[in-house]
């Protein structure tokens, strides 16, 4: 096999691409509408970042990047908020979810039809496959089937693959070469990687503090009231651990009593909660540090997303925009989940080459 190339649609800062890079694949390009992702994507993946709306991308552009590659691999994670569990809290939001952003997966399918890459991988929230009031995912599968792809997809629980985060994702692989399969689990509950495994060796910092050695190891500053709340929070606990005077009004209502994880601390000995765009604030989930009286830092969020410590998020000497970088990290595909996809494809290609060479 003389040449294999990967193109990453909706690439963000490059979590999925970097998983392929770490497995020895050449990433030719990444496409994303957010220009602020350019530096981390290009710097860490030795690939070109194309700042373009996927709806304006033509198959011929992808073909130019693939060149004469023998195997063309097209991967991507279309923005998935409409299909997340947060989208189904009310009938109105369910209706909006059917309409919002669904076309992006359709654009992915369009590009597949236009260039028919040998291998496709799509990663998204599990709700995409479960959302039975639309045919978005089914239509995507029909496009693959019509174009002679062998398909495998399943819901992956990240700790089963050594990722220290309780994230569930829908992963799909498709190949025009021969049957393809997502690799088997590598870990069991007894061997899951924990928060301590991922961030336990970092130096302590305070709320609002920044490490002198690592500018990405910085934590948001908490208000005095939230400092009191985090001090009363237990590992894996909830706001119910607090004294009555610290409980928020919204939590006193029936509707607020189900949100037990907000303002909580992570547990050292378990995988972390799913990282989100707000993962460096304590008001949006159980994102409090297990011991220190603060929310997790940008570096800790990145490590829980399995970005290596060597990953460059901003140019040397530049102060990171905390809100922006938190969003980028929270939106990313965990690097090691990218490696699961890449390893599955690598094994598939080895088997195919053995059989048909």
RODO-2510 file (C-alpha; in nm, 4 decimals, decimal comma):
residues 357
     n   res          X          Y          Z
     1     x     0,0000     0,0000     0,0000
     2     x     0,1836     0,3089    -0,1210
     3     x    -0,0349     0,5821     0,0235
     4     x    -0,3095     0,6268     0,2828
     5     x    -0,4474     0,9717     0,3647
     6     x    -0,7035     1,1029     0,6114
     7     x    -0,9282     1,4101     0,5891
     8     x    -1,1117     1,5259     0,9015
     9     x    -1,4413     1,7136     0,8619
    10     x    -1,5556     1,9299     1,1580
    11     x    -1,1996     1,8864     1,2862
    12     x    -1,1979     2,1441     1,5674
    13     x    -0,8614     2,1570     1,7426
    14     x    -0,7724     1,8098     1,6182
    15     x    -0,8545     1,5480     1,8822
    16     x    -0,9746     1,2912     1,6286
    17     x    -0,6975     1,3725     1,3821
    18     x    -0,4333     1,3426     1,6511
    19     x    -0,5542     0,9927     1,7306
    20     x    -0,4784     0,9026     1,3683
    21     x    -0,1416     1,0803     1,3780
    22     x    -0,0419     0,8831     1,6880
    23     x    -0,1243     0,5622     1,5021
    24     x     0,1007     0,6560     1,2110
    25     x    -0,1558     0,7858     0,9608
    26     x    -0,1000     1,0937     0,7448
    27     x    -0,3707     1,3553     0,7952
    28     x    -0,3893     1,5640     0,4788
    29     x    -0,6341     1,8315     0,5982
    30     x    -0,9008     1,9295     0,8449
    31     x    -1,2089     2,1378     0,7693
    32     x    -1,3832     2,3542     1,0273
    33     x    -1,5847     2,6753     1,0368
    34     x    -1,3992     2,8077     1,3450
    35     x    -1,0783     2,9858     1,2452
    36     x    -0,9540     2,9904     1,6064
    37     x    -0,8925     2,6138     1,5780
    38     x    -0,6228     2,6639     1,3143
    39     x    -0,3157     2,6906     1,5390
    40     x    -0,3687     2,3770     1,7512
    41     x    -0,4884     2,1710     1,4555
    42     x    -0,1998     2,2548     1,2210
    43     x     0,0741     2,2659     1,4845
    44     x     0,0026     1,9252     1,6335
    45     x    -0,1050     1,7304     1,3260
    46     x     0,1262     1,8524     1,0505
    47     x    -0,1803     1,9055     0,8321
    48     x    -0,3521     2,1966     0,6631
    49     x    -0,6505     2,3601     0,8316
    50     x    -0,9239     2,4753     0,5926
    51     x    -1,1541     2,7393     0,7417
    52     x    -1,4729     2,6660     0,5519
    53     x    -1,8385     2,5833     0,6098
    54     x    -1,8921     2,2189     0,5164
    55     x    -2,1982     2,3216     0,3135
    56     x    -1,9662     2,5063     0,0774
    57     x    -1,7103     2,2264     0,0406
    58     x    -1,7097     2,0356    -0,2878
    59     x    -1,6017     1,6772    -0,3341
    60     x    -1,3417     1,7971    -0,5835
    61     x    -1,1677     1,9910    -0,3020
    62     x    -1,1382     1,6768    -0,0933
    63     x    -1,0125     1,4834    -0,3947
    64     x    -0,7369     1,7409    -0,4440
    65     x    -0,6170     1,6863    -0,0858
    66     x    -0,6339     1,3087    -0,1198
    67     x    -0,4397     1,3240    -0,4442
    68     x    -0,3432     0,9777    -0,5680
    69     x    -0,3735     0,8067    -0,2313
    70     x    -0,4522     0,4370    -0,2616
    71     x    -0,6799     0,4493     0,0424
    72     x    -0,8773     0,7626     0,1223
    73     x    -1,0181     0,7865     0,4749
    74     x    -1,2872     1,0480     0,5419
    75     x    -1,3691     1,1037     0,9091
    76     x    -1,5716     1,3525     1,1048
    77     x    -1,7904     1,4417     1,3990
    78     x    -2,0726     1,6723     1,2904
    79     x    -2,1853     1,9153     1,5640
    80     x    -2,4150     1,7051     1,7757
    81     x    -2,5993     1,9328     2,0213
    82     x    -2,9420     1,8714     1,8620
    83     x    -2,9145     1,5009     1,9495
    84     x    -2,7653     1,5250     2,2978
    85     x    -2,9705     1,4399     2,6064
    86     x    -2,9869     1,8122     2,6822
    87     x    -3,1955     1,8621     2,3683
    88     x    -3,4781     1,6428     2,4935
    89     x    -3,5783     1,8206     2,8142
    90     x    -3,8956     1,9742     2,6670
    91     x    -4,1290     1,9178     2,3695
    92     x    -4,0219     2,2511     2,2197
    93     x    -3,6560     2,1534     2,2305
    94     x    -3,7356     1,8150     2,0799
    95     x    -3,9012     1,9909     1,7906
    96     x    -3,6064     2,2283     1,7534
    97     x    -3,3697     1,9322     1,7653
    98     x    -3,5332     1,7828     1,4596
    99     x    -3,4668     2,0976     1,2621
   100     x    -3,1356     2,2308     1,3928
   101     x    -2,8042     2,1375     1,2324
   102     x    -2,9269     1,8027     1,1001
   103     x    -2,8202     1,9127     0,7549
   104     x    -2,4530     1,8893     0,8544
   105     x    -2,4662     1,5112     0,8667
   106     x    -2,6451     1,5277     0,5331
   107     x    -2,3548     1,7319     0,3958
   108     x    -2,1142     1,4657     0,5208
   109     x    -2,3215     1,2083     0,3303
   110     x    -2,3191     1,4270     0,0200
   111     x    -1,9407     1,4385     0,0181
   112     x    -1,9219     1,0623     0,0641
   113     x    -2,1431     1,0179    -0,2411
   114     x    -1,9375     1,2626    -0,4442
   115     x    -1,5960     1,1025    -0,3888
   116     x    -1,6708     0,7552    -0,2481
   117     x    -1,3687     0,7276    -0,0163
   118     x    -1,2530     0,3760     0,0600
   119     x    -1,3167     0,4197     0,4334
   120     x    -1,5489     0,6443     0,6357
   121     x    -1,5717     0,7028     1,0091
   122     x    -1,8422     0,9052     1,1800
   123     x    -1,8457     0,9821     1,5534
   124     x    -2,1371     1,1444     1,7368
   125     x    -2,3633     1,1334     2,0415
   126     x    -2,5561     0,8065     2,0949
   127     x    -2,8816     1,0020     2,0738
   128     x    -2,8307     1,0399     1,7004
   129     x    -2,9062     0,6704     1,6455
   130     x    -3,1848     0,6658     1,9048
   131     x    -3,3722     0,9697     1,7813
   132     x    -3,6595     0,7813     1,6200
   133     x    -3,8664     1,0850     1,5233
   134     x    -3,6368     1,1631     1,2338
   135     x    -3,4518     0,9677     0,9703
   136     x    -3,1249     1,1568     0,9907
   137     x    -2,9045     0,8650     1,0918
   138     x    -3,1045     0,6153     0,8839
   139     x    -3,0595     0,8371     0,5788
   140     x    -2,6849     0,8455     0,6432
   141     x    -2,6795     0,4648     0,6572
   142     x    -2,8802     0,4437     0,3344
   143     x    -2,6214     0,6556     0,1534
   144     x    -2,3465     0,4206     0,2706
   145     x    -2,5443     0,1118     0,1764
   146     x    -2,6292     0,2515    -0,1667
   147     x    -2,2599     0,3124    -0,2315
   148     x    -2,1546    -0,0421    -0,1403
   149     x    -2,0059     0,0145     0,2051
   150     x    -1,9707    -0,2552     0,4703
   151     x    -2,0865    -0,0910     0,7950
   152     x    -2,0290    -0,1378     1,1669
   153     x    -2,1485     0,0990     1,4377
   154     x    -2,2030     0,0853     1,8112
   155     x    -2,2253     0,2927     2,1246
   156     x    -1,8863     0,3125     2,2920
   157     x    -1,8405     0,3751     2,6649
   158     x    -1,5037     0,5461     2,6808
   159     x    -1,3735     0,3844     3,0042
   160     x    -1,3989     0,0481     2,8253
   161     x    -1,1130     0,1713     2,6043
   162     x    -0,8904     0,3230     2,8718
   163     x    -1,0246     0,6777     2,8502
   164     x    -1,0694     0,8272     3,2001
   165     x    -1,4067     0,9846     3,1259
   166     x    -1,7643     0,8560     3,1479
   167     x    -1,8376     0,9616     2,7911
   168     x    -2,0632     0,7598     2,5626
   169     x    -2,0275     0,8026     2,1871
   170     x    -2,1742     0,6564     1,8734
   171     x    -1,8899     0,5364     1,6508
   172     x    -1,9447     0,4208     1,2938
   173     x    -1,6962     0,2637     1,0546
   174     x    -1,7660     0,1895     0,6891
   175     x    -1,5457     0,0407     0,4172
   176     x    -1,5860    -0,0275     0,0470
   177     x    -1,2976    -0,2759     0,0643
   178     x    -1,4287    -0,5547     0,2867
   179     x    -1,6180    -0,6045     0,6151
   180     x    -1,4900    -0,3771     0,8931
   181     x    -1,5294    -0,3942     1,2706
   182     x    -1,4753    -0,1596     1,5628
   183     x    -1,2118    -0,3069     1,7925
   184     x    -1,3136    -0,4888     2,1099
   185     x    -1,2981    -0,3336     2,4564
   186     x    -0,9557    -0,3107     2,6164
   187     x    -1,0554    -0,2426     2,9789
   188     x    -1,3030    -0,3655     3,2401
   189     x    -1,4442    -0,1816     3,5442
   190     x    -1,1564    -0,3147     3,7541
   191     x    -0,9002    -0,1592     3,5199
   192     x    -1,0757     0,1658     3,4244
   193     x    -0,8469     0,4695     3,4247
   194     x    -0,9466     0,7207     3,6893
   195     x    -0,9314     1,0930     3,7491
   196     x    -0,6279     1,0298     3,9700
   197     x    -0,4538     0,8393     3,6906
   198     x    -0,5097     1,1312     3,4551
   199     x    -0,4447     1,4417     3,6681
   200     x    -0,3154     1,3210     4,0052
   201     x     0,0453     1,4262     3,9374
   202     x    -0,0267     1,7938     3,8606
   203     x     0,0898     2,0602     4,1030
   204     x    -0,1787     2,2142     4,3270
   205     x    -0,3154     2,5554     4,2291
   206     x    -0,5803     2,7755     4,3867
   207     x    -0,9065     2,9104     4,2512
   208     x    -0,8019     3,1683     3,9900
   209     x    -0,4450     3,0373     4,0048
   210     x    -0,1987     2,9658     3,7246
   211     x     0,0959     2,7289     3,7341
   212     x     0,4326     2,8994     3,6852
   213     x     0,5494     2,5961     3,4869
   214     x     0,2406     2,5423     3,2705
   215     x     0,0223     2,8353     3,1519
   216     x    -0,2537     2,5917     3,0505
   217     x    -0,2800     2,4675     3,4095
   218     x    -0,5007     2,7575     3,5151
   219     x    -0,8301     2,7559     3,7025
   220     x    -1,1239     2,9947     3,6862
   221     x    -1,1668     3,2197     3,9883
   222     x    -1,4635     3,1268     4,2069
   223     x    -1,6764     3,3757     4,3938
   224     x    -1,6587     3,3761     4,7738
   225     x    -1,9969     3,2016     4,7867
   226     x    -1,8823     2,9295     4,5478
   227     x    -1,5623     2,8830     4,7476
   228     x    -1,7841     2,8101     5,0484
   229     x    -1,9871     2,5660     4,8374
   230     x    -1,6884     2,3749     4,7023
   231     x    -1,5412     2,3502     5,0536
   232     x    -1,8579     2,1753     5,1685
   233     x    -1,8686     1,9451     4,8635
   234     x    -1,7611     1,5815     4,8894
   235     x    -1,5993     1,3691     4,6197
   236     x    -1,8739     1,2358     4,3956
   237     x    -2,1291     1,4262     4,6037
   238     x    -2,3915     1,6907     4,5222
   239     x    -2,5164     2,0284     4,6382
   240     x    -2,7166     1,8341     4,8967
   241     x    -2,3922     1,8143     5,0979
   242     x    -2,4091     2,1899     5,1650
   243     x    -2,5532     2,3744     5,4595
   244     x    -2,9008     2,5145     5,3899
   245     x    -2,7833     2,8759     5,3485
   246     x    -2,5659     2,7820     5,0478
   247     x    -2,8348     2,5983     4,8466
   248     x    -2,9420     2,7880     4,5346
   249     x    -3,3063     2,8864     4,4902
   250     x    -3,3311     2,6851     4,1675
   251     x    -3,2342     2,3675     4,3546
   252     x    -3,5139     2,4180     4,6050
   253     x    -3,7684     2,3811     4,3232
   254     x    -3,8899     2,0382     4,2172
   255     x    -3,7462     2,0925     3,8693
   256     x    -3,3996     2,1629     4,0107
   257     x    -3,3742     1,8652     4,2412
   258     x    -3,2758     1,6301     3,9592
   259     x    -2,9586     1,8276     3,8783
   260     x    -2,7532     1,6665     4,1509
   261     x    -2,4150     1,6812     3,9803
   262     x    -2,3811     2,0579     3,9403
   263     x    -2,1276     2,2197     4,1738
   264     x    -2,0007     1,8739     4,2662
   265     x    -1,6483     1,7367     4,3013
   266     x    -1,5056     1,4600     4,0856
   267     x    -1,4085     1,1332     4,2498
   268     x    -1,0362     1,0464     4,2435
   269     x    -1,1058     0,6763     4,2010
   270     x    -1,3531     0,6873     3,9114
   271     x    -1,3461     0,8140     3,5540
   272     x    -1,4498     1,1780     3,5268
   273     x    -1,7881     1,3013     3,4092
   274     x    -1,8189     1,3781     3,0371
   275     x    -1,6222     1,6895     2,9506
   276     x    -1,8370     1,9685     2,8032
   277     x    -1,7739     2,3186     2,6730
   278     x    -1,8289     2,4450     3,0304
   279     x    -1,6070     2,1881     3,2004
   280     x    -1,3823     2,4448     3,3711
   281     x    -1,6687     2,5927     3,5739
   282     x    -1,8350     2,4247     3,8716
   283     x    -2,1912     2,5369     3,7945
   284     x    -2,2399     2,3164     3,4895
   285     x    -2,1636     1,9677     3,6174
   286     x    -1,9430     1,7745     3,8578
   287     x    -1,6322     1,9649     3,7511
   288     x    -1,4901     2,0470     4,0928
   289     x    -1,1392     1,9180     4,1653
   290     x    -1,1503     1,6112     4,3950
   291     x    -0,9526     1,7834     4,6722
   292     x    -0,8562     2,1386     4,5857
   293     x    -1,1189     2,4104     4,6346
   294     x    -1,1652     2,5018     4,2696
   295     x    -1,2950     2,3850     3,9343
   296     x    -1,0644     2,1753     3,7176
   297     x    -0,8061     2,3650     3,5159
   298     x    -0,7751     2,3809     3,1376
   299     x    -0,4830     2,1365     3,1569
   300     x    -0,6828     1,8921     3,3667
   301     x    -0,9728     1,9084     3,1206
   302     x    -0,7299     1,8451     2,8340
   303     x    -0,5761     1,5438     3,0105
   304     x    -0,9199     1,3991     3,0827
   305     x    -0,9848     1,4404     2,7098
   306     x    -0,6564     1,2442     2,6660
   307     x    -0,4660     1,5226     2,4918
   308     x    -0,0960     1,4602     2,5614
   309     x     0,0857     1,7182     2,7727
   310     x     0,2926     1,8062     2,4665
   311     x    -0,0160     1,9215     2,2705
   312     x     0,0164     2,2921     2,1915
   313     x    -0,3098     2,4827     2,2260
   314     x    -0,1712     2,8361     2,1839
   315     x     0,1597     2,9780     2,0568
   316     x     0,4433     2,9935     2,3093
   317     x     0,4175     3,3048     2,5228
   318     x     0,0525     3,3716     2,4382
   319     x    -0,2045     3,3819     2,7166
   320     x    -0,4886     3,1403     2,6400
   321     x    -0,8442     3,2679     2,6182
   322     x    -0,9929     3,0559     2,8962
   323     x    -1,3518     3,0553     2,7705
   324     x    -1,2529     2,9776     2,4128
   325     x    -1,0051     2,7047     2,5022
   326     x    -1,2478     2,5441     2,7459
   327     x    -1,5003     2,5306     2,4611
   328     x    -1,2450     2,3834     2,2200
   329     x    -1,1319     2,1173     2,4658
   330     x    -1,4860     2,0270     2,5691
   331     x    -1,5977     1,9976     2,2064
   332     x    -1,3050     1,7780     2,1038
   333     x    -1,3099     1,4073     2,0331
   334     x    -1,0862     1,2490     2,3007
   335     x    -0,7521     1,1739     2,1369
   336     x    -0,7528     0,8153     2,2581
   337     x    -1,1007     0,7618     2,1133
   338     x    -0,9498     0,8791     1,7850
   339     x    -0,6853     0,6125     1,8363
   340     x    -0,9538     0,3469     1,8847
   341     x    -1,0969     0,4426     1,5442
   342     x    -0,7508     0,4558     1,3846
   343     x    -0,6449     0,1201     1,5306
   344     x    -0,9673    -0,0401     1,4060
   345     x    -0,8981     0,0918     1,0560
   346     x    -0,5326    -0,0108     1,0722
   347     x    -0,6298    -0,3692     1,1599
   348     x    -0,8929    -0,3685     0,8856
   349     x    -0,6433    -0,2528     0,6228
   350     x    -0,3871    -0,5113     0,7336
   351     x    -0,6459    -0,7895     0,6988
   352     x    -0,7687    -0,6592     0,3646
   353     x    -0,4168    -0,6240     0,2297
   354     x    -0,3333    -0,9776     0,3406
   355     x    -0,6431    -1,1170     0,1733
   356     x    -0,6400    -0,9246    -0,1527
   357     x    -0,2740    -0,8504    -0,2218
***
